[in-house]
Each structure stands twice: as C-alpha cells, then as structure tokens.
Amino acid sequence: MYSGQICKKYIKKLFTEVVFIKKILVLLGTQKFGFERLINHLSTLADDSKKYEFTIQTGYSSPPKNSDIIWFDFKNAEELNELIKASNLIITHAGTSSINQALTLKKPIIIVPRRQKYNEHVDDHQLEMSDYFHGKYEIPVIHEIEDLNAELLNKDLKIATITNEKNLIDDLINYMEIG
C-alpha cells in the first residue's frame, strides 16, 4: 500500500513535468540574400522559451548567435524532405519551392516574406506570393516580425490541403499570368 502511494505520486509528478517541445523548421531558401531579421527574432524566441526546437536552413544568411538553435546552410532535397517530415511547424520565406514542399507533406506553415525595404530581396514579390497563399490556402502570413510570437507558435494551425502538386503549380502559374 505504501509503495503504491509513492509510485502514484512519482508518476503524477513525472507527467506534470513533461513538456512538449515543438520542432520548428525554418526555411530561408537559396537566394543570395540574408534574412537576419527573422533569424535574430527567432533567436530571441528561443532564448525566452525552451518549448521550441528550432532548426534553421540559413542559406546565405549569417548563422544564429543562439547556440541552442540547430542550423545548416543547404541540404539536398531528400535530406530537406526528411527534416520537413520530422517537424511540427514550418516557418518559411515566401519561396514557392519551400511552401510547395511543406504543403505537399501536409505540414502547418507560417510565411514570413522577405522585404525589399530591409534589403532581403530586390523587390517585394514575396509579399504578393504570401498574400496569394494566404488567400488561397489560409496560411498565416507575418508582415511585421514582432507578430511572430509564442502565442502564434503555440497555436494549432490549420494544415492547408492541396489536391495534388500539379494543381498547385498550375494555380501559381495562373496567378502570375493574371496578377
């Protein structure tokens, strides 16, 4: 009887201390532009909470200063797909390949478009693309970096569904020709 009470108390303590760690993959693409604005913001979020495990594909950006963040510059398509599959959430720039991969693998996505005014790209076409994906698939878009916060990261985001990859590509071509 006595050992049963100790066991129950131990199990209760064990399960109340378990914290779910959300694996977040950040995709910044292969363009020769930095996206330090996003990396620095994510470093702050990682410092403030140990509930997230960030893995960042930095591309040509400077690596994060936070030593808890896993990062790499580039991976081949197969390795990248495995990382996407293992993640609970994808944060990506408004690159169509990154968004397409996440949609195809049925992962929740948050889009943070690169901005010309911060020298993250030559123009603001990523704003247009992110607005397209938001309107078509209801994917959250972060226009101001401060809006990417713990509250949003903790939300159960809707997973956008596509019927197939060809339809997505056709939709994008249509959008670009009309827009």
N, C-alpha and C positions, 0 to 999 in steps of 0.2 A: 504494500500500500504506500509506504513512504517513498520508495524508489519511483513509483508511478507518478506521484505528485511532482517530484524533481524532474522527471522526464517530460511531463506536460509543460512545466514551467520553462524548461530549456527549449522545447520545440516552439512554444509560443514566442519566446524571445528571439529565437533564430528566424522565424518567419516575419516578425515585425521589423527586423533589421535588414531584411533583404531589399535591395534597391535595384529596380530595373534600370539598366544602362542602355540608353538609346544609341544605336550605332548610326552615325550620320556620315554619309559620303558626300563630299563637296567636289563638284566637277567644274573646273575653270577653263577647259578647252585647250586648244593647241595654237591659238593666235599668239603672235609675239607682242602681247600687251600684258602688263601686270594688272592684278586685281587685289592689290594690297589693302584697299579699303575694306573688302569683305574678309580677307584673312585676319586683319587686325581686329575686326569686330568679333569674329569667331573665337579668336584667342582670348578676348575679354569674357565671352560667354563660357569658355572652357575653364577660365580661372575662377569664375563665380559659381560654377556648379560641376560636380563630379558625376552628374547624371547623364552626361553625354560623352561618347567616344567619337571624336572627330577624326576622319581620315580625309586629307585634302590632296587632290590632284592639282598641284600648283602650276603646272605648265611653265610659263616663263615668269611667273610671279616670284617674289622673294619668299623663302620658306617662313612658316610661322615662328615667332620667338618663343612661344609656349612649348616647353619640352614634352608636355603630355599629349600633344597633337601628333598623330602619325601623318607623314606626308611623303609624297613622291612627285617627280615631275611628269613622267609619262609611263604608260604601261601599254602592252599590246591589247588588242580587242578582247581576246579570251580572258586575260587577267582582269581587265576592267569589268567585264560581264560578271565574273565571279565576285568582285567587290560589290557591285550593284546588288546582286542576289543576296549577299550576306548583310546588307544594310536595311535599317528600318525606315530611313528617310534619305532622300536625295535633295541636296541644295545645289542648284546649278546656275551658271550664267545662261543667257538666252540663246545658247548654241543649239541649233536644231538636232545635231547628232546626239548630244548629251540628253536632250529632252526625249528624243525618239527612243534611245536605249532604255531610259527609265520607264517610259510609257509601255514599251514592248514587254518589259519584265514586271509590269504591274506594281510599281513602287510609288508611294506618295512623293510628291515633288513640291519644292518651293523654288521659284525662279527669282534670281536677283540679276537684272540686266546690267551689263556694263554701260557706263555713261561717258559720252564724249567730253562733258564738262570736267570730268576727273581724269582725262587722258587715258581712259580704259579702252577706248576704241576710236576709230576715225570719224564715226558718225553715231547717230542714235537708232540705228536699225534694230538693235536688240530691244529697245523699248517697244517698237512696233511688233516684233516677234512675240515678246512676252504678253502684250495685250491680246494678240491673236490666240495664244494658248490659253490665256485666262478666259477669254470669251467662248472659245470652242470647247474647252475641257475643264473649266472652272479651277484651274491650277492657281494657287496663290502666287501673287507677284509682289515683291518687295521693291518699292520705288525709293524709299528712304531707309538707309541701312539700320537706323535705330528701331525701325519697326520689326526687324528680325530679332525677336526676343524669346525668353524662356517660355512665355505663355504660348506663343505660336509653335515652338519646338515640341511642347508637351501635348499639343492638341492631336487628336486622332484625325488626320487629314484624309479627305476623300481620295480614293485612288481613281484616277482618270482611266477610262476604258476606251480602247480603240478596237475596231473590229479586226483590222489587220494592218500591218506595216505599210502595205501598198496604198491603202486608203489615206493614211496619214500623209504620206509623201505626195499623193495626188492633191489632197486638201491644201498642203503647203504651196505647191506649185500654183494652184488656182488662186490662193490668197495673194501670192507675189505678183501674179499677172494682173489681177484685178486692182490690188492696192497700189 
